[in-house]
Amino acid sequence: MQIDLKGWGVGYLPSFQQHSLLHMLNSVAGLREWFSQSDESQILPRIPVMDNMALSVSSKKGKKTQDSTVQTSLPADESRHSTVEEESDEDEEFLLPESELEPSTRELDADGKLLGLDEEDSGEIDFSGFSGNLRRDDRDNSRDCWRISDGNNFRVRSKNFIYDKSKVPAGKPLMELVAVDWFKDVKRMDHVAKRKGCAVQVAAEKGLFSLAINLQVPGTTNYSMVFYFVSKKLIPNSLLQRFVDGDDEFRNSRFKLIPSVPKGSWIVRQSVGSTPCLLGKAVDITYIRGANYLEIDVDIGSSTVANGVLGLVCGVITTLVVDMAFLVQGHTYEELPERLIGAVRMSHIELSSAVVPVLED
């Protein structure tokens, strides 16, 4: 790739040419990441950090333009991924057992769920003692708060998805959202579950299992939005249990986010979209498995695409209502229908309301 700006003006500077070239390369890197999210068979390597490219380019100032040309090749068969469809997460590999060549006659309830799936989840959870610094408010016009989003607002893979690609409303989540924290600091905030008095610690005292999802937003000031989901216990051999106790490769291939922006500007709604995204293929994720919890630290800054969307969203965050649903993607007939881990609605969040957490070293 090269650019020749000669003739654009008397004040032409070589540094401006390098600056423009790096912006082009950032766009290419973003496109590669975008397409790789929907491609199970070809996971493309990320473009190196642009800062390193800048050093490489500046060291060749005196050389010919073609010496600084960067060549990037794509496999020939990727032409079929030239567009990203609405159901981009569905071009995945599905394992159909020989014993399930025809749909099973197992009983389903009215929502299409297997009967008996939630038998071990019966009983109420004691929600006393759980707290986060971001308040909950279930009113429609409330601001700078969160509420539990209706699971039926999201469509997930049905029991017969491997046969007809059909989807159904998600229904009731597997876990309960009990608290949300909104943090800021000069550095990235990792392993927030170790913070004394947080919802994970409270859940442990109650004998509950918890899942903390830490969305890390980079910048001059680093932000973290942390969602705490709890349940009485994990059902042995369930997809969620295998996800919690699995290795990072398995987790990255299954952890999925379904976003939605019910209220916001047109350009933000188009940028965020509502296409399910396998987060482990889009950004870097760190999993921390504790005795009775799993923390998922999602580094949104590791993706060129996500960084671009974040820059757009953060500028108008106070005008947005954002829905997010988290789930483990189902591949085989036994793993379907998909069930949400949980869903949340964030309404008109203020950056100024974030607080500095006290984390143990």
C-alpha positions as CSV (number, residue, x, y, z in Angstrom):
1,M,0.0,0.0,0.0
2,Q,1.3,3.4,-0.8
3,I,0.1,7.0,-1.1
4,D,1.6,9.9,-3.2
5,L,0.3,13.3,-2.1
6,K,2.6,15.3,-4.4
7,G,0.8,18.2,-6.1
8,W,-1.8,18.5,-3.3
9,G,-0.1,21.7,-2.0
10,V,3.1,23.6,-1.6
11,G,3.3,22.7,2.1
12,Y,3.5,18.9,1.5
13,L,5.4,17.1,4.3
14,P,6.6,13.4,4.3
15,S,5.2,13.0,7.8
16,F,1.7,13.8,6.6
17,Q,2.1,11.0,4.0
18,Q,3.1,8.5,6.7
19,H,0.2,9.7,8.9
20,S,-2.3,9.1,6.1
21,L,-0.8,5.7,5.4
22,L,-1.2,4.6,8.9
23,H,-4.9,5.6,9.0
24,M,-5.4,3.5,5.8
25,L,-3.7,0.5,7.5
26,N,-5.9,0.9,10.6
27,S,-9.0,0.7,8.3
28,V,-7.6,-2.5,6.7
29,A,-6.9,-4.0,10.1
30,G,-10.5,-3.1,11.2
31,L,-12.0,-4.8,8.1
32,R,-9.9,-7.9,8.7
33,E,-11.1,-8.2,12.3
34,W,-14.7,-7.6,11.3
35,F,-14.8,-10.3,8.7
36,S,-12.8,-12.8,10.9
37,Q,-15.6,-12.6,13.5
38,S,-18.1,-14.3,11.2
39,D,-15.6,-16.8,9.8
40,E,-15.1,-20.0,11.8
41,S,-12.8,-21.8,9.3
42,Q,-10.4,-18.9,8.7
43,I,-9.3,-17.0,11.8
44,L,-7.1,-14.2,10.5
45,P,-4.1,-12.9,12.5
46,R,-4.5,-9.3,13.7
47,I,-2.5,-6.5,12.1
48,P,0.4,-5.5,14.3
49,V,0.0,-2.5,16.6
50,M,0.0,0.7,14.5
51,D,2.5,2.3,16.8
52,N,5.1,-0.3,15.8
53,M,4.2,0.4,12.1
54,A,4.9,4.1,12.7
55,L,8.4,3.3,13.9
56,S,9.0,1.1,11.0
57,V,7.8,3.7,8.5
58,S,9.8,6.6,10.1
59,S,13.0,4.5,9.9
60,K,12.7,4.4,6.2
61,K,12.2,8.1,5.5
62,G,15.1,8.3,3.0
63,K,14.1,5.2,1.1
64,K,11.8,4.8,-1.9
65,T,8.1,4.7,-1.4
66,Q,7.8,1.1,-2.5
67,D,10.2,0.1,0.3
68,S,7.6,1.0,2.9
69,T,4.8,-0.8,1.1
70,V,2.8,-3.2,3.3
71,Q,1.4,-6.2,1.6
72,T,-1.5,-8.1,3.1
73,S,-2.9,-11.3,1.4
74,L,-6.2,-12.9,2.1
75,P,-7.1,-16.5,1.3
76,A,-8.8,-16.8,-2.1
77,D,-11.9,-18.5,-0.7
78,E,-12.7,-15.6,1.5
79,S,-14.5,-13.8,-1.3
80,R,-17.7,-15.5,-0.1
81,H,-17.4,-13.5,3.2
82,S,-17.5,-10.1,1.4
83,T,-20.7,-9.2,3.1
84,V,-21.7,-9.6,6.8
85,E,-25.2,-10.8,7.0
86,E,-27.6,-10.1,9.9
87,E,-27.2,-13.7,11.2
88,S,-23.4,-13.7,10.9
89,D,-22.9,-15.9,13.9
90,E,-24.6,-18.8,12.2
91,D,-22.0,-19.8,9.6
92,E,-20.5,-22.0,12.3
93,E,-19.7,-25.7,12.4
94,F,-22.4,-27.8,13.9
95,L,-22.0,-31.3,15.2
96,L,-25.0,-33.5,14.6
97,P,-24.8,-36.8,16.5
98,E,-25.9,-39.9,14.4
99,S,-28.5,-40.6,17.1
100,E,-30.2,-37.2,16.3
101,L,-30.6,-37.4,12.5
102,E,-34.2,-36.6,13.0
103,P,-35.8,-34.1,15.5
104,S,-36.3,-35.7,18.9
105,T,-39.7,-36.2,20.3
106,R,-38.7,-35.0,23.8
107,E,-41.3,-32.8,25.3
108,L,-41.0,-29.0,25.1
109,D,-42.8,-26.5,27.1
110,A,-44.7,-23.5,25.7
111,D,-41.5,-21.5,25.2
112,G,-39.7,-24.3,23.3
113,K,-37.6,-25.2,26.3
114,L,-36.9,-28.7,27.5
115,L,-39.0,-29.7,30.3
116,G,-37.1,-30.2,33.5
117,L,-34.2,-28.0,32.5
118,D,-34.8,-25.6,35.4
119,E,-35.8,-28.1,38.0
120,E,-32.5,-27.7,39.9
121,D,-32.9,-23.9,39.8
122,S,-36.2,-23.9,41.8
123,G,-36.3,-21.8,44.9
124,E,-35.8,-18.1,45.5
125,I,-32.5,-16.3,45.8
126,D,-31.9,-14.0,48.7
127,F,-31.1,-10.7,47.0
128,S,-30.3,-8.8,50.2
129,G,-26.8,-7.5,50.6
130,F,-26.1,-7.1,46.9
131,S,-25.1,-3.6,45.8
132,G,-23.3,-1.8,43.1
133,N,-22.4,1.9,42.6
134,L,-24.7,2.2,39.6
135,R,-28.3,2.3,40.7
136,R,-31.2,0.2,39.4
137,D,-34.3,2.0,38.2
138,D,-37.1,0.1,36.4
139,R,-38.9,3.3,35.2
140,D,-39.0,3.9,31.4
141,N,-37.7,7.4,31.5
142,S,-35.0,7.0,34.2
143,R,-31.5,8.1,33.5
144,D,-28.0,7.0,34.5
145,C,-29.2,3.6,35.7
146,W,-29.7,0.0,34.8
147,R,-32.6,-2.4,34.7
148,I,-33.1,-6.0,33.7
149,S,-34.0,-6.3,30.1
150,D,-36.8,-8.7,29.0
151,G,-35.2,-11.9,27.6
152,N,-37.9,-12.1,24.9
153,N,-36.5,-9.0,23.3
154,F,-33.6,-11.2,22.0
155,R,-33.9,-14.1,19.6
156,V,-31.7,-17.1,20.0
157,R,-31.2,-20.4,18.3
158,S,-34.1,-22.7,18.6
159,K,-34.1,-26.5,19.3
160,N,-34.3,-27.2,15.6
161,F,-31.8,-24.6,14.6
162,I,-29.4,-27.1,13.0
163,Y,-32.2,-28.2,10.7
164,D,-34.0,-25.0,9.7
165,K,-31.9,-22.1,11.2
166,S,-34.9,-20.9,13.1
167,K,-34.7,-18.6,16.1
168,V,-37.1,-18.1,19.1
169,P,-37.5,-15.5,21.9
170,A,-34.9,-16.2,24.5
171,G,-37.2,-16.2,27.5
172,K,-36.1,-16.3,31.1
173,P,-32.3,-16.1,31.7
174,L,-30.3,-18.8,33.5
175,M,-28.8,-16.4,36.1
176,E,-30.1,-13.3,38.0
177,L,-28.5,-9.9,37.5
178,V,-28.0,-8.5,41.0
179,A,-25.7,-5.5,40.7
180,V,-23.8,-3.3,38.3
181,D,-20.6,-1.3,39.0
182,W,-19.4,1.7,36.9
183,F,-15.7,2.3,37.5
184,K,-13.0,4.6,36.3
185,D,-9.3,4.7,36.9
186,V,-6.0,5.8,35.3
187,K,-5.2,2.2,34.6
188,R,-7.1,-0.8,33.3
189,M,-9.1,-2.5,36.1
190,D,-8.6,-6.3,36.1
191,H,-10.0,-8.9,38.4
192,V,-12.6,-6.7,40.1
193,A,-14.1,-9.8,41.8
194,K,-11.4,-9.6,44.4
195,R,-12.7,-6.3,45.6
196,K,-13.9,-6.6,49.2
197,G,-17.7,-6.3,49.6
198,C,-18.5,-6.6,45.9
199,A,-21.4,-8.8,44.7
200,V,-19.1,-11.7,44.0
201,Q,-18.0,-11.8,47.6
202,V,-21.5,-11.4,48.9
203,A,-22.7,-14.3,46.7
204,A,-19.9,-16.5,48.0
205,E,-21.1,-15.9,51.6
206,K,-24.6,-16.9,50.6
207,G,-23.3,-20.1,48.9
208,L,-24.2,-18.9,45.4
209,F,-22.2,-19.1,42.2
210,S,-21.6,-15.8,40.4
211,L,-20.4,-14.7,37.0
212,A,-18.9,-11.2,36.7
213,I,-18.6,-9.7,33.2
214,N,-16.2,-6.8,33.2
215,L,-16.4,-4.6,30.0
216,Q,-13.2,-2.6,29.9
217,V,-13.2,0.7,28.0
218,P,-9.8,2.2,27.3
219,G,-8.8,5.8,27.1
220,T,-7.1,8.6,28.9
221,T,-9.4,7.6,31.7
222,N,-10.1,3.9,31.7
223,Y,-13.7,2.8,32.4
224,S,-15.2,-0.6,33.4
225,M,-18.8,-1.6,33.4
226,V,-19.2,-4.7,35.6
227,F,-22.3,-6.9,35.6
228,Y,-22.8,-9.5,38.4
229,F,-25.0,-12.5,37.6
230,V,-25.7,-15.1,40.3
231,S,-27.4,-18.5,40.5
232,K,-27.9,-21.2,43.2
233,K,-25.5,-23.6,41.5
234,L,-24.4,-24.8,38.1
235,I,-26.3,-27.8,36.6
236,P,-23.7,-30.6,36.1
237,N,-22.8,-31.3,32.4
238,S,-24.9,-28.3,31.3
239,L,-23.5,-26.0,28.6
240,L,-23.0,-23.2,31.1
241,Q,-21.1,-25.5,33.5
242,R,-18.9,-26.7,30.6
243,F,-18.3,-23.1,29.7
244,V,-17.3,-22.1,33.2
245,D,-15.0,-25.0,33.7
246,G,-13.7,-25.2,30.2
247,D,-10.4,-23.9,28.7
248,D,-10.0,-20.5,27.2
249,E,-10.2,-21.8,23.6
250,F,-13.6,-23.3,24.3
251,R,-14.8,-20.2,26.1
252,N,-13.7,-17.9,23.3
253,S,-15.5,-20.0,20.7
254,R,-18.8,-19.9,22.6
255,F,-19.1,-16.6,24.6
256,K,-21.6,-14.4,22.7
257,L,-23.1,-11.0,23.0
258,I,-26.3,-9.8,21.4
259,P,-26.4,-5.9,21.4
260,S,-29.3,-3.5,20.7
261,V,-29.8,0.2,20.8
262,P,-33.5,0.8,21.2
263,K,-33.0,4.6,21.7
264,G,-30.2,6.6,20.1
265,S,-29.1,8.4,16.9
266,W,-29.4,6.5,13.6
267,I,-25.6,6.4,13.1
268,V,-25.1,4.8,16.5
269,R,-27.8,2.3,16.0
270,Q,-26.3,1.3,12.6
271,S,-22.8,1.1,14.0
272,V,-23.7,-1.1,17.0
273,G,-26.4,-3.1,15.2
274,S,-28.1,-6.2,16.6
275,T,-26.0,-8.9,15.1
276,P,-24.8,-11.6,17.6
277,C,-21.0,-11.4,18.1
278,L,-18.6,-14.0,19.5
279,L,-16.6,-11.8,21.7
280,G,-13.7,-14.1,22.0
281,K,-13.1,-13.8,18.3
282,A,-13.5,-10.0,18.2
283,V,-11.5,-8.9,21.3
284,D,-9.1,-10.2,23.9
285,I,-10.7,-11.8,26.9
286,T,-9.2,-12.9,30.2
287,Y,-11.0,-15.5,32.3
288,I,-10.4,-15.7,36.0
289,R,-11.9,-18.8,37.6
290,G,-12.4,-18.6,41.4
291,A,-13.7,-21.1,43.8
292,N,-17.3,-20.0,43.3
293,Y,-17.2,-17.5,40.5
294,L,-15.9,-16.8,37.0
295,E,-14.8,-13.3,36.0
296,I,-14.7,-12.4,32.3
297,D,-12.5,-9.3,31.6
298,V,-13.3,-8.1,28.1
299,D,-10.7,-5.7,26.7
300,I,-12.7,-3.7,24.2
301,G,-9.6,-1.7,23.3
302,S,-7.9,-4.7,21.7
303,S,-10.2,-4.4,18.6
304,T,-9.8,-1.7,15.9
305,V,-13.5,-2.1,15.1
306,A,-14.7,-1.9,18.7
307,N,-12.5,1.1,19.3
308,G,-14.1,3.0,16.4
309,V,-17.6,2.2,17.7
310,L,-16.6,3.2,21.2
311,G,-15.3,6.5,20.1
312,L,-18.7,7.2,18.5
313,V,-20.8,5.8,21.5
314,C,-18.8,7.6,24.3
315,G,-19.4,11.0,22.7
316,V,-23.2,10.5,22.9
317,I,-23.5,8.0,25.7
318,T,-25.9,10.2,27.7
319,T,-28.5,10.0,24.9
320,L,-28.4,6.2,24.5
321,V,-30.4,3.3,25.8
322,V,-28.4,0.1,25.2
323,D,-29.6,-3.5,25.7
324,M,-27.0,-6.3,26.0
325,A,-27.7,-10.0,26.3
326,F,-24.9,-12.5,27.2
327,L,-25.1,-16.2,26.4
328,V,-23.1,-19.4,25.6
329,Q,-23.5,-20.3,21.9
330,G,-25.0,-23.8,21.3
331,H,-23.7,-26.0,18.5
332,T,-25.2,-29.4,18.9
333,Y,-28.8,-30.6,19.2
334,E,-28.3,-31.3,22.9
335,E,-27.0,-27.8,23.5
336,L,-30.1,-26.2,22.0
337,P,-32.2,-24.2,22.5
338,E,-29.8,-21.4,23.5
339,R,-30.4,-19.8,26.9
340,L,-29.3,-16.4,28.0
341,I,-26.9,-16.0,30.9
342,G,-28.6,-12.7,31.5
343,A,-29.7,-9.4,29.9
344,V,-29.4,-5.8,30.9
345,R,-30.6,-2.4,29.8
346,M,-28.3,0.7,30.3
347,S,-30.1,4.0,30.2
348,H,-28.4,7.4,29.5
349,I,-25.2,6.6,31.4
350,E,-23.1,9.5,32.6
351,L,-19.3,9.2,32.5
352,S,-19.1,11.5,35.5
353,S,-21.0,9.0,37.7
354,A,-18.2,6.4,37.5
355,V,-16.2,5.9,40.7
356,V,-12.6,4.9,41.4
357,P,-12.6,1.4,42.9
358,V,-10.5,0.2,45.8
359,L,-8.8,-2.9,44.4
360,E,-6.3,-5.1,46.3
361,D,-2.9,-5.5,44.9
